[in-house]
């Protein structure tokens, strides 16, 4: 009997050790600190995503990212997570139980000042959370004035948060706070991103001599792609950038017969608790003090007097809406309400746009707004292009093309999918050249290291372009809000966006911060913003093209 008791005790100890190891591996995640201190933190509060737990140098043999640079990036992009894995959704932050209140609501408020908002996070059982990591978004708004601005949120890591909001227009203003993702949901997103790159997969179409085969493809030699090794792999390395792509080897055709690319499917493996965490507490308004704050006018006009030029710091807030017009606080932005003004700004410009469908909206807006700008019929994919429009009256040429694989699109010729860095390396540049790119939405399902590598390859090409043609205007469109699931949540997008800002921080380029513009607008949350938001984004872009 004594021997049996000893065995039972040893078995119990072993089970406890296994559980602790599992929790330690699961409870890890990078991210989210803005260079503008959107989230303040101390280093003892954080762990990193599974897959880089030991903080080893992940981008193996990558001469473009040193170990020190990688470590610095991880330090800048950390995020606090729950100390344990929740066994029930009752333990997760419940937005309907959270509350917020304005600090000193009876104070005299004037345009140009700030208010602080105290936020308390609670779980389903109405218990105040004892740790942070919830992803909240805050804004100040006035529906009648169609006015709004984005607010910074500070995590105090004890279940309380503070939002700071700028007072930028006279009259009433109300606070709105959303729980985009609970810290428990972020925990799931983090693990999924680092451990399962196959949750989104692609198809490669091989054609030759009348034969056709379709196989699975992806950006990494992942377990789901490799399988039992019998069919893996065709490897495609872009000669200019060194970027790689992998497809299962077709059974009867050579690797060089790859002709088309398309989205394959979605196959994330989630437990019932994980699925509930991602759905039940996502993007919900937090109840709180909905009384209006009376903001009094002041003599000084709230707007920046700085000329719109490359290299400017992006503030929080970066601007505000009033009567649906965005006033930038970064630089002296202009409006371009007519086709004549837009055409005049674009005169003699050759504009290359590369990115996803959120940048394609800029191309579509310009084409629809300027009657003399005519699209050529290139007989290309309606989703991934490339598209080209010309205006012979103003000598303007605009090209939009997809940023290259990975990209979730319909069946598209493989040869039409060019990498951003490859296109930039092939440009002469100059005072009449404008390069615009965005890259984030199709990378939310991959480990951070893969995205960081893509960015530094683009950065190298941009540095080379600006060295040989310093008068070239390079514009980066940030990520915008709208994704809300495991395949592309706002937290994942924000995280990638912060990495992009960090990697391009010291270059003389333009950052158009559409994250703030989409986060605080009243239009329905959508990965493809409403037309009024797109118009304001394009107006801000044109303010840098024509800063006079």
N, C-alpha and C positions, 0 to 999 in steps of 0.2 A: 504493500500500500504506500509506504514511504517513497519507493522508487517511482511509482505512478504519479504521486504528488509532485515530485521533482520535475518529471517530464512535462506535467501540465504547466508548472510555473515557467519552465524554459520556453514552452510553446507560446505562452502568453507574452513573455518578454519579446520573443521573436516577432510576434504579430504587432506589438506596440512599435518596435523598431521599424518594421516595414511601413506602418502607417505614418510614422514621423518622416521617413524618407520620402514617401509619396507626397505628403503635405509640403515638405520643403521644396520639392521639385515643381509642384503645381503652383505654389504661391510665389511666383516670380514674374516681374514684368518691368520693362523699360517704360519710361517716357514722361513726357510732356512738361517741359519747362520752356516757356518762351524766352528768347533773348531779352525781351522787355520785362522780365520778371512777372509774367502773367501768373505763374505759380511759384511761390517761394518755398524753399525746402531746406532741410538739413540732411546731410548725407547718411545719417544713421537710420533714417526712416524708410529706406528703400532697398529693394532687391531688384534683380534683373530677370528678363524673360528666360524661360527654360530654353536651353540650346546655347546660351552664352553665360550660364550660371557661374562658371569659374572665371569669367571675364578674360578668357584667353583671346588671342587675336583671331577673330572669326574670318575676315576676308583673307583667306590663306594665299600667300604668295602674291598679294596685290601690291605692286610697287606704287600704285597711285594713292593708297591709304596706308600711312605708317601706323605702327602700333600705338604711338602716342596720340595721333589724330583720332584713331578709333576710340581710344579710352576717353578722350576729351568729349567726343560726340555722345558716348554713352552717359557721361556725367551730366552733360547739358540736358539730356532727354530722359530723365528718370521719372518714375511715377510710383506713388505709394499704393500698396495693395493690402487686402485683408490679411490678418495674421494666420488665418486658417481657411481651409476650403469649406464653404458653406454646405451643410448636409441638407438644408431645406431653404426654400425661397423666403421663409419667414425671417431668416437672418439677414436678408439683403435689404438695402435701403429702399424704402417705399416712398415714392414722391408724394402720395396723398397724405402721408403722416408727417412729412417735413414741413417746416414753416420758416418764414422770414419776416423781418421787421426793419424799418428804417431807423437808423441811429439818429437821435435828436431831430425828430420829424417837425417839431415846432420852431426850429431855428429859422432865421431869415435867410432865404436862398436867392442867389443872384446868378445871372448868366456868367459862365466862366468858372463857377465853383464846382464842388463835388459833394456827393452824398455817399455815405457808407451804409451798407445793408448787412445785417447780421442774419446768417442762415444756419439752421439746426437740422441735421439729418437724423432720421429715425427709421427703424425697421418696421416690419408689418405689425409687430406687437407693441408698437409705440415706444420702444426703448431708444434712448439717444445712442447713436453709434459712438463707439469708443475709438475708432480709427477713421482715416480719411480715404482719399482715392476716388470719390465720386466725381463724375464728369458733369458739372453744371455749366450752363450758359446763362448769362444775365444781359438784360438790356433795359434801357429807359425809353419810354415811348409816349406818344400822344396820337391816338387814332384819328381824331378830327383834323389835326394838322399834318397827318401822314409824316410824322416825325419820329425818329428813333436813332439810338446809338448803342454801340456795343460796350459792355462793361467787363473789367478784369475781375477774376475770382481768385481769392487766396485761400488755400487749404491749410487749416491749422492742425490737421492730423489727429483730431480728437472728436470728430463728428460735427465740428463747427467750421463755418466758412465765412468769409467776408467778401462782399462784392463792392467795388468802387465804381461809381457812375458819374460821368461828367454832365454838367448842366449846360446845354448848348443852345437852347432856344427859350424865349420868354413865354410864360403861360403855364398851364398845368402839365404835369409829367407824372407818369406812373411807372412802377417797377414791375418787371416780369422776369421770373427765373424758371428755367426748365431743367429737369434732370434728364440729361441726354442718355447717360448710362450710369448705373450703379457701379460702385467699386467691384462688386462681385461679378457683374457682367463684364467689366474691363478685364478682370482676371481670366475669364473664359476667352475673350478676344485675343488677349496676349498669348496665351498658350496655343490657341489655334493658329495664330500667325506664324509662330516660330516652329511648330511641330508638324504642320500639315499643309505643305505647299500644293498638294494635289487636290485640295478641296475645290479648286477651279482648274479645269484642264481644257486642252485645245485639240483640234483636229488638224492633221496634215494630210493633204490630198496629193497622191503620187500618180502621175500620168505619163505614159510613154508607150509608143507603138500600139495604141489601141487598148492597152491595159490600164486599169485604174484600181488604186487601193487607198483606203482611208485608215489612218492610224492615230494613236494618241500622241500628243506632243506637249512639252512644257519647258520651262526655263531652267529647270534643275534636273540632275540625274537622281530623282527622288524614288523612293521605294515603289510607289504606285506606278511610276513610269517604267522603271527597270524590270519589275516583276521577277521572273525566274532567270533573267539574263539572256534567255534564248532569242528574244526579239529586240534586244537593245544593243546599241542605239546608233542612229544617225546623228552626228554632231555637226552643227553649222556654226562656223566662227566668222563673224563679220570682219573683213580684212582691215578696215580702217580703225575701228574701235576695239576689236578683240572680243566683243560680246558673243555669247554662245547661246545656242538653242538646240533642243534635243527632241527627236522623234523616235518612236519605236521603229525598228527596221522592218520595212515591208517584206513580205515573204517572197515576192517574185520580181520586184523592181529594185533598181539601184537607188542609193540615197540621193543622187543628183536629180532624180525625177520629181522631187518635191515641186509642186506647181501652185497650190492654193493653201490658204490658211483660214481657219474659222474658229469661233468659240466652240468648245466641246460640251461642257456641262458643269453643274454644281453638285458636289458630293461630300459636303462637310459631315462629319460624324459627331453628333452631339447627344449627350444624355438628356433625359426628360427635364432634369433640374436646369441644365445649361440652356436648353431651348426656352424654358420659362423665364430664366433670368434675362435673356436677351429680348424677350417680347414684353414681359409684364411691366417693366419699369423703364421703358425706353421712350424718351422724348415726350415727357409729361410735365405740364405746368405745375409748379409747386404752389400750394396755397399760402397766402401771406397778406401783408398790409397792402390793400388795393386803393387806399386813399391817395388823392392827387397831391403832388407837391407843387406849391405855387412858386414859380421861378420868376423873379423880377428882372426887368431889362437893365442893361448897363450901357454906357456910351460907346464902349469899344466893340467893334464888330469882331465876331468870332470866326476867323478864317486865317489861313497861313499866308504870309507875304513872300514866302520863299519860292523862287522860280523852280518849276518842275524840271528836274535834271536827274541823271543817274547818281546812285550812291547815297540817296537820302535815307535816313532812319525812319522806320515805320513805328509810329506812336500808338499807344492804346489810350483812348480811341484814335483811330486813324481818320475819322470823319463822322458825319452825321447826315441823316435824311431830314429834310424839311420841305413839305409839299412835294414829296417824292423826288426831290433833287438832292444829290449827294454833294456836300461841301467837304472837300479834303482838308484835314489839319496837317497833312504832310507837306503839301505845296499848294501854290496858287492855281488850282484847277479851273478849267473853263467849261462852258457848255457849248455843244455843237448841235443846235436844234434843227438845222436845215441841211438839206443835201448839198447846197452851195458851200456852206461852211466846211462840211466834211470833205468835199471834193477839193476845196482850196487847201485844206490842211494836208491832204494826201498827194498833192501835186508833186510829180517827179519822184515819188517814193516807190521803192521795190520792197514789198513786205512779205516775209516768209513766216507763216504761222505753223507751228508743229505741236501736236498735243492730242487731246481727247475731244469728246463731243462738247465739253463745256467751253472749249476754245473755238470749236466749230460754230458755236452760237455767235461769236464775234463776227466771223466771216459771213454768216447768214444775215446778221443785222446790217452790216455794211452793204451787202449786195441788195437787200430789200429797201434800204433807205436812200441809196444813191442811184437814181435811174440810169445814169450814164456808165455805171459800173456793170459790165456784162460778163456773165460766166461763160467760159468756153466749154463745149461738150467734149470732154476727154474720154467719155465712155468708161468711167472708172466706177468703183463701188460707191453706192449712195451713202454709206456710213463712214468708210475709212479713206475715201478719196484716192489720189489727190484731186483737189479742186483748184481751178485757176480762174480769176476774174481780172479783166483789164478795163481801163477807162482811157480811151485814146485822146479824149479832150484834155485830161489833166496829166497824161503820161504816167498813169498809175498801174501797177501790177501787184496783185495779191494772190498768194498761194497758201492754201491750207492742206496739210497732210497729217495723217496719223503719226504718232511718235514712234511707231515700230513695235515689235513684239516685246512682251506680251500685250495683246490688245484683244478685248472681247468684242468681236465683230462678226458680221455675216461672211460668207465665203468670198474671199478676196485674193487676187493674185499675189503670190509670195513676193514677187519682184517689186510690188508697189509699196511695200512696208519698209521704209527707210528709217534708220536710227537718227535721232536728233544730232548726235555728235558727228555722224558721218556727213550729214547735210551742212552743218556749220563748218566743218573742216574744208568743204568744197566751195565755200563762199569767198569772194574777193572782199566784200564789205565796202564800206565807204559812207560818206555823208548822206547818200540817198538810200541806204540800206537799213532796214529795220528787221530784227529777228525777234519773234515772240514765241515763247514756248510755255507749256504747262505739262507736268508729268507727276501723277499721283494716283488717280482713280483706279488704274489697272494694276497697281502694285500693292494694294491693301492686303492681299492674301499671302504675300511672300515675306520671308524673314527680312529684318531691317538691313542686314549686311548686303543682301542682293540689291536693294534699293539704293543704299549708300554707294555701292560700286557704280551703278548706272549714273548717279549724280556726279561723281568725281570724274567720270569719263566725259560727261557733258561739260563740266567745269573746265577741264583741260582744253577742250575744243573752243570754248568761249574765250579763255585766256589767250589762246593762240590767235583767234580772230581779232580781239581788241589790241593785241600787240602789233599785228600787221596793218590793221585799219582802226585806229582808236576813235574815229568819228562815227563808227557803226553804233546804232542804238540797239541795245539788247534789253528786252523786256521779259520778265517772268510773271506769269499769272499764278497766283497762289491757289491752293485748294479751296473749295467751297463746301458748304454744309449740304446735307441732303441724304447721305447714306445712313442706314439704320439697321444693318444686320451683320452677320458674321462674315459676309463676303465683302463688306465695304462700309463699316460703321464710321460715324463722325470721329470717334476717338482714334481709329486707325488712320483716317485721313489727316487729322490734326497732327498726329505724331509724325507722319511722313512730311507734312508741311513744315514742321519745326526743323526736321533734318535738312530739308532743302534750304531754309533760311540760314541755318548755321553754315552749311557748306558754301553758299554763295555770299555770305555776309560781307566780306571785305572787297568784293569786286565792284567796279563802277557800272553796275547794272540797275535797272528799274524793277522794283517789286510792286505789283498791283495787288493790294491786299483785299481780295474779294471774299476772304473768310469773314471778315467783319461785316462787309456789305451784304452778304447773304444771311448771316446769322441773326442780324437785328431787324431785317425787313419784315413787314407784316404779311407778305405773300406766302402761300402754303409752302411748307418745307419740301424742297424738291432738288434733286441733284442737278437738274436743268432749271435754273432760276427763271422767273417771269421776265417778260420783255422790258419792263421798266427798270429792273435791276441790270439787265444786259446793257441797256442804253447808258446807264450811269457808269458801268464798267468801261464801256468803249469811250465815253467822254473823258474819263480819267486817263485812259491809254492815249487818246489823241492830245491831251494836255502835255504829255511828254514828247509826242511827235512834233507838236507845234507849240512850244512854251511861250512864245511872245505874247 
